[in-house]
Amino acid sequence: KILSYADGNFVVYFLGDTEDVTYTMPLTPKIVRPSVRAWTKRTLALLSCDVDLTNEGTIPREIVDSLPPSTDIPKDENKLACVGESGDENNPYMRLIQYGKLLETQIQLAKQLSPHADDDQSGGTVDGEDEGPGPFANKSYVKHLRNCLGESKKVCDWLSRE
């Protein structure tokens, strides 16, 4: 939560810290990685995505745009390059391939997270539903979601084999 702004610096409070702990810093995507909660929110949206992946063609743009924002930052560009492009749009399994790439990106971004140690806040409620920061996520919950992403990615890879 941003408390104030002056001279190019923000005074911020991070969810999970005690209220008396604040930080003064410039906030840019190069410095601040979005929260574990934001990654969890996008991951849950991807895992519950209601798209018919058996149709030919690409995943409709409005579906991709409706996902919560990615937690990647500029320095992730090289690491995410290994995920690559989606390939030939005439491939009958293009939607599966694209979905697999979205899942793989989340898996790669999970490696950059710093979730809290196990506590009582595993997979809790969402503050303000779509507007909130997303569900609480401790190390165990992040690991569980990474496993879910990995299994879903394996299914996509298996189904898209020719």
C-alpha positions in Angstrom: 0.0 0.0 0.0 1.4 3.4 -1.0 1.2 5.8 2.0 2.8 8.9 0.5 4.9 10.3 -2.3 7.6 13.0 -2.2 10.7 13.9 -4.2 10.5 10.8 -6.5 10.2 8.4 -3.6 7.2 6.5 -2.3 6.6 5.5 1.3 5.1 2.1 1.1 3.7 -0.6 3.4 3.8 -4.2 2.2 1.0 -6.6 3.0 2.2 -9.1 5.5 4.5 -6.7 7.3 3.5 -5.1 10.6 1.9 -1.7 10.1 4.8 0.1 11.7 7.2 -1.2 9.1 7.4 1.1 6.0 9.9 1.5 3.2 10.9 4.6 1.3 11.9 3.9 -2.3 11.4 4.8 -5.9 9.0 2.3 -7.5 9.8 1.1 -11.0 9.3 -2.3 -12.6 13.1 -2.6 -12.6 13.2 -2.5 -8.8 10.0 -3.9 -7.4 8.7 -7.3 -8.4 5.0 -7.7 -8.1 3.8 -9.7 -5.1 3.4 -13.4 -4.6 -0.3 -12.7 -4.3 -0.4 -11.1 -7.8 1.4 -14.2 -9.2 -1.0 -16.4 -7.4 -4.0 -14.5 -8.8 -2.8 -14.9 -12.4 -1.9 -18.6 -11.8 -5.3 -19.4 -10.5 -6.9 -17.6 -13.4 -4.8 -19.6 -15.9 -5.5 -22.9 -14.2 -9.3 -22.2 -14.3 -9.3 -20.6 -17.7 -12.5 -21.4 -19.5 -11.3 -21.8 -23.1 -12.0 -24.6 -25.6 -8.4 -25.6 -26.3 -9.5 -28.1 -28.9 -10.6 -25.5 -31.4 -8.2 -24.5 -34.2 -6.6 -21.1 -34.3 -5.2 -19.0 -31.6 -6.6 -18.2 -28.1 -8.9 -15.2 -28.6 -7.1 -11.9 -27.6 -9.9 -10.9 -25.3 -9.3 -14.0 -23.1 -5.6 -13.4 -22.9 -6.2 -9.7 -22.1 -8.8 -10.6 -19.4 -6.1 -12.5 -17.4 -4.6 -10.6 -14.3 -1.3 -8.9 -15.2 1.8 -10.9 -15.5 4.4 -10.4 -12.8 7.4 -10.3 -15.2 9.7 -7.3 -15.1 12.3 -6.1 -17.7 15.2 -8.2 -16.3 13.1 -11.4 -16.9 13.2 -10.9 -20.6 16.2 -13.2 -21.2 14.9 -15.9 -18.9 11.4 -15.9 -20.6 12.9 -16.0 -24.1 13.3 -19.7 -23.6 9.5 -20.0 -23.6 9.6 -18.8 -27.2 7.0 -17.9 -29.7 3.8 -19.8 -30.3 4.9 -21.1 -33.8 2.8 -21.8 -36.8 -0.7 -20.4 -36.6 -2.0 -23.2 -38.9 -1.0 -25.9 -36.4 -4.3 -27.5 -35.3 -3.0 -27.6 -31.7 -2.2 -23.9 -31.6 -4.4 -23.1 -28.7 -2.9 -26.0 -26.6 0.6 -24.7 -27.5 -0.2 -21.1 -26.6 -1.8 -22.2 -23.3 1.3 -24.3 -22.6 3.5 -21.3 -23.1 1.4 -19.2 -20.7 1.8 -22.0 -18.1 5.5 -22.2 -18.7 5.9 -18.5 -18.2 4.2 -18.7 -14.8 6.5 -21.6 -13.9 9.6 -19.5 -14.8 8.2 -16.5 -12.9 7.6 -18.6 -9.8 11.3 -19.1 -9.4 11.6 -15.3 -8.8 9.1 -15.2 -5.9 9.9 -14.9 -2.2 6.8 -16.3 -0.5 6.5 -16.2 3.3 7.3 -19.3 5.2 4.4 -21.6 6.0 1.9 -19.9 8.2 -1.9 -19.7 8.7 -2.5 -17.8 5.5 -2.4 -20.5 2.9 -4.8 -20.0 0.0 -7.0 -17.7 2.0 -9.6 -15.2 0.8 -9.3 -12.7 -2.0 -9.5 -9.1 -0.9 -12.1 -7.2 -3.0 -12.3 -10.1 -5.5 -11.0 -8.9 -8.9 -9.7 -5.6 -7.5 -7.8 -7.2 -4.6 -4.2 -8.3 -4.5 -5.1 -11.9 -4.7 -5.1 -14.8 -2.2 -2.5 -15.2 0.5 0.2 -17.6 -0.6 2.9 -19.2 1.5 5.7 -21.4 0.3 3.6 -24.6 0.4 0.8 -23.0 -1.7 3.2 -21.6 -4.2 4.9 -25.0 -4.5 1.4 -26.6 -5.0 0.5 -24.2 -7.7 3.8 -24.7 -9.5 3.1 -28.5 -9.4 -0.4 -27.8 -10.9 1.1 -25.6 -13.6 3.7 -28.3 -14.4 1.2 -31.1 -14.7 -1.1 -28.9 -16.8 1.9 -28.1 -19.1 2.7 -31.8 -19.4 -0.9 -32.4 -20.5 -0.7 -29.7 -23.1 2.5 -31.1 -24.4 1.2 -34.6 -24.6 -2.1 -33.5 -26.3 -0.4 -31.4 -28.9 2.0 -34.1 -30.1 1.4 -35.0 -33.7 
